[in-house]
Amino acid sequence: MLVWAIVPLCGIAQQKPQYTQYVFNNLLINPAVSGIENYIDVKAAYRSQWTGLDGAPVTRTLSLSAPIGNAFVAGDAVSMSSGSDNPYSPAYAASYQSAPPHHGLGLTLVADQLGYTRNTDINATYAWHLGISSDLNLSFGIAAGFDNTTLNTSAILLQQADDNAVNNLQSNTWSPDLGMGIWAYSADYYVGLSALQLLPRHLNLTTQNVQTLQDRRSPNFFATAGMRFSLSDDLAVVPSALFKMMSNLPASFDLNTKMVFDGRFWIGAAYRYRDAVGGMFGLNINSLVSLSYSYDHATSAFRSVSPSTHEIVIALMLNNRNRVICPQHTF
């Protein structure tokens, strides 16, 4: 009987983890973002969902993105703009020019723990960035790697220690993974479309004689967009939206808005449809390090047992030749 308690966990595992601060690291949902900035962008994040609830999701991520192409890497970090070093100022948008054609490489590592199951995705990413007009870039990206699913059968409490329905489960499986995306970006807006988990996987967790449960991985589709409105040289408002869809689950969307002060400090609010509301803030400390934090309060049925979700992101800007403090293209 205890085996069937695992069925919802395996079903949920086919869905990509959710992030309140998706706008801060869109590489996790779209490989076309690879190499979009003029430096090596490294981000590490930790997300504890429904804190305090036994078996609740815990997600750890690590990503790396690097540009390739001398005209871009050794060029102006603000895409040849000379009007302002602050990408949230009106002068920046007025003098913005599209980035030179270049390539981007990336790496993403996502470890998602949920109950007795753990999913680990490891993907290498590639993107090709083109300037299709004087102030608009278009990039195409692909991600390829592996997905590992493990089931911690030793942590399952059994009424009978020799219960073969659990002890003989296939508990470690590797599968190939594939995703792709497209990303359009300019001085004050971006639009992206992506599809992840494109390769089907049929994970049969079986005993010696009887199939007990099955996990089928389905593609995840994402559409996202954001804009920045400069209210003054030192203040801007940045709304963004993320739409998510996959088979056998209802579509969902996130809405975020943040206010950015002088390109260094920002505060914001988040809403996830029928799931949570939240607040967040971030600080670009210097040309090397930035930090951000978000707190979600559940509005779903989980609010009565564990309403809190915490997410923290640490970012490093390595080989930052122009010593920019605020990202130019990812806002």
C-alpha positions as CSV (number, residue, x, y, z in Angstrom):
1,M,0.0,0.0,0.0
2,L,2.8,2.4,0.8
3,V,4.1,2.2,-2.8
4,W,1.0,4.0,-4.0
5,A,1.8,6.9,-1.8
6,I,4.8,7.5,-4.1
7,V,2.6,7.8,-7.2
8,P,1.9,11.5,-6.8
9,L,5.5,12.2,-6.3
10,C,6.6,10.5,-9.5
11,G,3.8,12.3,-11.4
12,I,4.9,15.7,-10.1
13,A,8.6,15.0,-10.9
14,Q,7.8,15.3,-14.7
15,Q,7.1,19.0,-14.2
16,K,10.1,21.4,-14.2
17,P,10.7,23.2,-10.8
18,Q,9.2,26.6,-10.4
19,Y,11.1,29.8,-9.5
20,T,9.8,33.0,-8.1
21,Q,12.9,34.8,-9.4
22,Y,12.7,33.3,-12.9
23,V,13.4,36.8,-14.3
24,F,16.8,36.7,-12.6
25,N,18.0,33.5,-14.4
26,N,16.0,32.8,-17.5
27,L,18.7,30.4,-18.6
28,L,17.0,27.7,-16.5
29,I,13.9,27.9,-18.7
30,N,15.4,29.0,-22.1
31,P,18.8,28.0,-23.6
32,A,18.7,30.9,-26.0
33,V,19.8,33.1,-23.1
34,S,23.2,31.5,-23.1
35,G,26.0,34.1,-23.6
36,I,23.6,37.1,-23.6
37,E,25.8,39.2,-21.2
38,N,29.3,40.5,-21.8
39,Y,30.9,38.4,-19.0
40,I,30.8,34.9,-17.5
41,D,27.5,34.8,-15.6
42,V,27.4,32.3,-12.7
43,K,24.4,31.8,-10.5
44,A,23.6,29.5,-7.6
45,A,20.2,29.3,-6.0
46,Y,18.4,27.5,-3.2
47,R,14.6,27.2,-3.0
48,S,12.7,25.7,0.0
49,Q,9.0,25.3,-0.8
50,W,6.4,24.9,1.9
51,T,9.1,25.2,4.5
52,G,8.6,22.8,7.5
53,L,6.4,20.3,5.6
54,D,8.0,16.9,5.6
55,G,8.9,15.8,2.0
56,A,8.2,19.3,0.5
57,P,10.1,20.4,-2.6
58,V,13.7,21.6,-2.2
59,T,15.4,22.9,-5.4
60,R,19.1,23.7,-5.8
61,T,20.4,25.2,-9.1
62,L,23.8,26.1,-10.5
63,S,24.2,27.8,-13.9
64,L,27.0,29.2,-16.0
65,S,26.7,31.3,-19.2
66,A,29.6,32.7,-21.3
67,P,29.7,34.6,-24.6
68,I,32.0,33.7,-27.5
69,G,32.9,36.3,-30.2
70,N,35.6,38.9,-29.9
71,A,33.5,41.7,-31.2
72,F,31.1,41.2,-28.3
73,V,33.3,39.9,-25.5
74,A,36.0,42.6,-26.1
75,G,33.5,45.3,-27.0
76,D,31.2,47.6,-25.1
77,A,29.3,45.9,-22.3
78,V,26.3,48.1,-22.9
79,S,25.9,46.9,-26.5
80,M,27.7,49.9,-28.0
81,S,25.5,52.3,-26.1
82,S,27.3,55.4,-24.9
83,G,24.4,57.3,-23.3
84,S,24.5,55.8,-19.8
85,D,26.1,53.1,-17.7
86,N,22.8,52.5,-16.0
87,P,20.6,50.3,-18.3
88,Y,17.5,51.5,-16.4
89,S,17.9,55.2,-17.4
90,P,16.2,56.9,-20.4
91,A,19.6,57.7,-21.9
92,Y,20.5,54.1,-22.2
93,A,17.5,53.2,-24.2
94,A,17.8,56.2,-26.4
95,S,21.4,55.4,-27.6
96,Y,21.1,51.5,-27.5
97,Q,22.4,49.5,-30.4
98,S,22.0,45.8,-30.9
99,A,24.8,43.5,-29.8
100,P,27.2,42.2,-32.4
101,P,26.6,38.6,-33.6
102,H,28.1,36.1,-31.2
103,H,27.7,32.7,-29.7
104,G,27.0,31.6,-26.2
105,L,27.7,28.5,-24.2
106,G,26.2,27.5,-20.9
107,L,25.7,24.8,-18.3
108,T,22.8,24.2,-16.0
109,L,22.5,21.8,-13.0
110,V,19.1,21.4,-11.3
111,A,18.6,19.1,-8.3
112,D,15.0,18.9,-7.2
113,Q,14.1,16.9,-4.1
114,L,10.5,15.9,-3.6
115,G,9.5,13.4,-0.9
116,Y,11.4,10.1,-1.6
117,T,12.3,11.2,-5.2
118,R,15.2,13.3,-6.5
119,N,15.5,14.6,-10.0
120,T,18.8,15.9,-11.2
121,D,19.1,17.6,-14.7
122,I,22.5,18.3,-16.2
123,N,22.4,20.2,-19.5
124,A,24.9,21.9,-21.7
125,T,23.5,24.9,-23.7
126,Y,24.3,26.8,-26.8
127,A,22.9,30.0,-28.4
128,W,23.5,32.0,-31.5
129,H,22.8,35.7,-31.2
130,L,22.0,37.8,-34.2
131,G,21.4,41.5,-34.7
132,I,18.3,41.6,-36.9
133,S,18.0,45.4,-36.7
134,S,19.8,48.4,-35.2
135,D,18.3,47.9,-31.8
136,L,17.0,44.3,-31.7
137,N,18.7,40.9,-31.2
138,L,17.3,37.5,-31.8
139,S,18.9,34.3,-30.4
140,F,18.3,30.6,-31.0
141,G,19.3,28.1,-28.3
142,I,19.5,24.4,-27.7
143,A,20.1,22.4,-24.5
144,A,21.2,18.8,-24.3
145,G,22.1,16.6,-21.4
146,F,20.8,13.9,-19.0
147,D,18.1,13.5,-16.4
148,N,18.6,11.3,-13.4
149,T,15.8,10.1,-11.2
150,T,16.5,8.3,-7.9
151,L,14.1,6.9,-5.4
152,N,15.3,6.7,-1.8
153,T,13.6,3.4,-0.8
154,S,15.6,3.3,2.5
155,A,13.7,6.4,3.7
156,I,10.2,4.8,3.2
157,L,8.7,3.6,6.5
158,L,7.4,0.1,6.0
159,Q,5.0,-2.0,8.1
160,Q,7.1,-5.0,7.0
161,A,10.8,-4.6,6.6
162,D,10.9,-7.3,3.9
163,D,8.2,-5.7,1.8
164,N,9.3,-6.6,-1.8
165,A,6.9,-4.1,-3.3
166,V,9.4,-1.4,-2.2
167,N,12.7,-3.2,-1.7
168,N,12.9,-4.3,-5.3
169,L,12.0,-1.0,-6.9
170,Q,14.2,0.3,-9.7
171,S,15.6,3.3,-7.8
172,N,18.2,5.0,-10.2
173,T,17.5,5.8,-13.8
174,W,19.3,8.0,-16.4
175,S,17.6,9.4,-19.4
176,P,18.7,11.8,-22.3
177,D,17.3,15.3,-22.2
178,L,16.7,17.9,-24.9
179,G,15.3,21.4,-25.0
180,M,15.3,24.4,-27.3
181,G,14.3,28.1,-27.3
182,I,14.2,31.5,-29.0
183,W,14.8,34.9,-27.4
184,A,14.2,38.4,-28.8
185,Y,15.7,41.3,-26.8
186,S,16.2,45.1,-27.1
187,A,17.0,47.9,-24.8
188,D,13.7,47.9,-22.9
189,Y,11.9,44.6,-23.6
190,Y,12.4,40.9,-24.2
191,V,10.2,38.0,-25.4
192,G,11.1,34.3,-25.2
193,L,9.6,30.9,-26.1
194,S,11.0,27.5,-25.1
195,A,10.3,23.8,-24.9
196,L,12.1,21.6,-22.4
197,Q,12.1,17.8,-21.8
198,L,11.4,17.1,-25.4
199,L,12.6,13.5,-25.3
200,P,10.0,11.1,-23.9
201,R,10.9,8.9,-20.9
202,H,9.0,6.0,-19.6
203,L,10.3,5.2,-16.1
204,N,8.9,1.9,-14.9
205,L,9.4,1.3,-11.3
206,T,8.8,-2.4,-10.9
207,T,9.1,-5.3,-8.5
208,Q,10.4,-8.7,-9.6
209,N,7.1,-9.8,-11.0
210,V,4.6,-6.9,-11.0
211,Q,4.7,-3.3,-12.4
212,T,3.9,-1.1,-9.5
213,L,4.0,2.5,-10.9
214,Q,5.1,4.4,-13.9
215,D,6.5,7.9,-14.5
216,R,6.1,9.5,-17.9
217,R,8.0,12.6,-18.7
218,S,6.1,15.2,-20.8
219,P,7.4,18.3,-22.6
220,N,7.3,21.6,-20.7
221,F,6.5,24.8,-22.7
222,F,7.3,28.3,-21.5
223,A,6.5,31.8,-22.9
224,T,7.9,34.8,-21.1
225,A,8.2,38.6,-21.6
226,G,9.4,41.6,-19.7
227,M,9.6,45.4,-20.2
228,R,11.5,48.1,-18.3
229,F,10.0,51.6,-18.0
230,S,12.4,54.3,-17.0
231,L,10.7,56.8,-14.7
232,S,13.8,58.9,-14.2
233,D,17.6,58.5,-14.4
234,D,17.6,56.6,-11.1
235,L,14.2,54.8,-11.0
236,A,12.6,52.2,-13.3
237,V,9.7,49.7,-13.1
238,V,10.1,46.3,-14.7
239,P,7.0,44.1,-15.1
240,S,7.4,40.5,-16.4
241,A,5.2,37.4,-17.0
242,L,5.8,33.7,-17.4
243,F,3.3,31.3,-18.9
244,K,3.8,27.6,-18.4
245,M,2.0,24.6,-20.0
246,M,2.4,20.9,-20.2
247,S,0.1,17.9,-21.0
248,N,-2.2,16.5,-18.3
249,L,-1.8,19.6,-16.1
250,P,-3.6,22.9,-16.2
251,A,-1.7,25.9,-17.6
252,S,-0.3,28.3,-15.1
253,F,1.3,31.8,-15.2
254,D,3.5,34.0,-13.0
255,L,3.4,37.8,-12.8
256,N,6.3,39.8,-11.4
257,T,7.0,43.5,-11.0
258,K,10.0,45.1,-9.5
259,M,11.2,48.7,-9.0
260,V,14.9,49.3,-9.6
261,F,16.8,52.1,-7.9
262,D,19.9,53.4,-9.8
263,G,20.5,49.9,-11.2
264,R,21.8,48.7,-7.8
265,F,18.9,47.9,-5.6
266,W,15.4,46.5,-6.4
267,I,12.3,45.4,-4.6
268,G,9.3,43.6,-6.1
269,A,6.1,41.6,-5.8
270,A,5.2,38.3,-7.4
271,Y,1.9,36.4,-8.1
272,R,1.5,32.8,-9.2
273,Y,-1.9,31.8,-10.4
274,R,-3.9,29.9,-7.7
275,D,-0.7,29.1,-5.8
276,A,1.2,32.0,-4.1
277,V,1.9,35.7,-3.7
278,G,5.3,37.0,-2.7
279,G,7.8,39.7,-2.2
280,M,11.4,40.0,-3.2
281,F,14.4,42.2,-3.2
282,G,18.0,42.3,-4.6
283,L,21.2,44.1,-4.4
284,N,24.0,44.5,-7.0
285,I,26.9,44.8,-4.5
286,N,29.7,45.5,-7.0
287,S,31.0,44.4,-10.4
288,L,31.5,40.9,-9.1
289,V,28.6,39.9,-6.8
290,S,24.9,40.4,-6.5
291,L,22.3,38.8,-4.1
292,S,18.5,38.4,-4.2
293,Y,15.9,36.9,-2.0
294,S,12.2,36.1,-2.3
295,Y,9.4,35.0,0.0
296,D,6.2,33.3,-1.1
297,H,3.0,32.9,0.9
298,A,0.9,30.1,-0.4
299,T,-2.7,30.8,-1.5
300,S,-3.4,27.2,-2.4
301,A,-4.5,24.4,-0.1
302,F,-1.0,24.2,1.3
303,R,-1.4,27.5,3.1
304,S,-3.0,25.7,6.1
305,V,-0.1,23.4,6.7
306,S,3.0,25.3,5.4
307,P,2.5,28.7,3.8
308,S,6.1,29.8,3.4
309,T,8.6,29.4,0.6
310,H,12.1,30.9,0.6
311,E,14.4,31.4,-2.4
312,I,17.9,32.9,-2.5
313,V,20.1,33.6,-5.5
314,I,23.8,34.5,-5.5
315,A,25.3,35.7,-8.8
316,L,28.9,36.2,-9.9
317,M,30.0,38.3,-12.9
318,L,33.4,36.8,-13.9
319,N,35.8,38.3,-16.5
320,N,33.7,41.5,-16.2
321,R,36.1,43.6,-18.3
322,N,33.9,46.7,-18.3
323,R,33.2,46.3,-14.6
324,V,29.4,46.8,-15.1
325,I,27.4,46.5,-11.9
326,C,24.0,45.9,-13.3
327,P,23.2,43.3,-16.0
328,Q,22.5,44.9,-19.4
329,H,20.3,42.4,-21.1
330,T,18.8,40.3,-18.3
331,F,16.4,42.4,-16.4
